[in-house]
Amino acid sequence: MPHPSFLARWLAVEPSAPALELDGQWTTHGDLRALGERVAGWLSEKGVRPGDRVCIQLENGRELVAAHLGCMALGAVRVPLNAHYRAAEVGPIVEDAAPRLVLAKDPSIYTGVTVCTEVGEGAPLREWPVPPGDVTCWLFTSGTTGRAKGTPQTWAMWEANLDALAARWALSPEDRLWLCLPLFHTHGLVLGLHGTLLRGASAVVSARFHPVLPPEGVTHFYGVPTYYRRWLDTMIAQPAAFQRLKLLVSGSDGLPAELSDAVYAATGHRVLERYGMTETVILASNPFHGERRAGTVGTPLDGMELRVEGGEVQVRGPSVFAGYEPRPDPSAFTADGWFRTGDAGEIDDAGYLRIIGRKKDLIIVGGVNVSPAEVEVHLAKVPGVAELGCCGLPDLDLNEIVACAVVADGTVPEDALRAALERAAKELSGLKRPRRYAFVAALPRNAMGKLQRGRIPGAVFSA
Ligand code: AMP
């Protein structure tokens, strides 16, 4: 049976090699393959066929990994969902993904779809087929339109990217990652889980990040700026535990140069910053060997081409996705076929890329993308609101938080309206909830009447 080349390589890894520590127990690569085949048998009994989509809304741990492996062995398409998502957030994704099955702990937030709250095992299926179009996963990413956008991910794009990263970061099968990033997001799922499998390496998987000492034997860590900020006191108190590590990586949001310097002063590690997105996987990175320039995200990965057009970073190459589904957006690509990142950047004289802002409306809270439009659409339904606009405000811990400027229609007292907005925000996952509200007479708009979110911080929250 023809496997995608990615899987063929993983299936050839020595079965007895240690793979993942899950829920405190070590598994080998052979154990994981056998687990995937048994879960594939169970999924098949549930009516899932190759090419069908399966939503996975689980926390990092054995069950989540089993669900992924089962889909991989069966050739089903995984649709990972943020474990904190509520009904208002999973609804549109389920509508777009039209899954055969949902694997999730809280069936009450789903309608019109079969939900299993436990991942089962059945008679093993040993085929590991190529899914239709080579699409192994759909990742939904917070769009600037408010509705999460489906990005089909192929085995080929992941393999190209992980090989280029392994070269840039000098990765090897002996590496052991501490994997705390959520596995519903590209960073943890592709770089963390699949990078570990492809290279026959190993990882300690934790449910979430806590700023404690890295587990014994770990050599690598991938995080977001907020993790490093929260870790700093531990690093200063016990630097030896960090000096043992080989590589610390940061991404998903800009790592402030002073934070990078503070980690360096405490541990002697220059955190390696890289830049990527769901649609492209990693597109630029600093090197393991060679100069890591703080405040830059490095140079394009092998095979990736980068340009800055009108201030916007644009990219093409083997790990760029083919387009959103099921709602294509032709404006995502330029006429000559480059993907438009929506990030503002500049390239320095040594070819290093610096991300200097965002041309797109996106708020990144603790490394997690939040679409202001999504929050606005949700909160605008609250009685008493005439209109509202959301923006990001700087925050020492999370880098950015969501803030909301509200124009009231005068029918509800301000205190009651604020309480109603806070209640409605609880229907969204925590990082999307505005931490600050302000009541204003009007929102900043341009001459065409379009909301100018970038002006809200200065116009409303600067006092
Ligand atoms: P996601 O698709 O969730 O990975 O989010 C991608 C977005 O995160 C990018 O378009 C950037 O806006 C931002 N991002 C990722 N890495 C970096 C970085 N190293 N520096 C600044 N922004 C970043």
Residues whose N, C-alpha, C, O or C-beta is under 5 A from the ligand:
A	BS01	AMP	T141 S250 G251 S252 D253 G254 R274 Y275 G276 M277 T278 V297 T341 D343 I355 N369
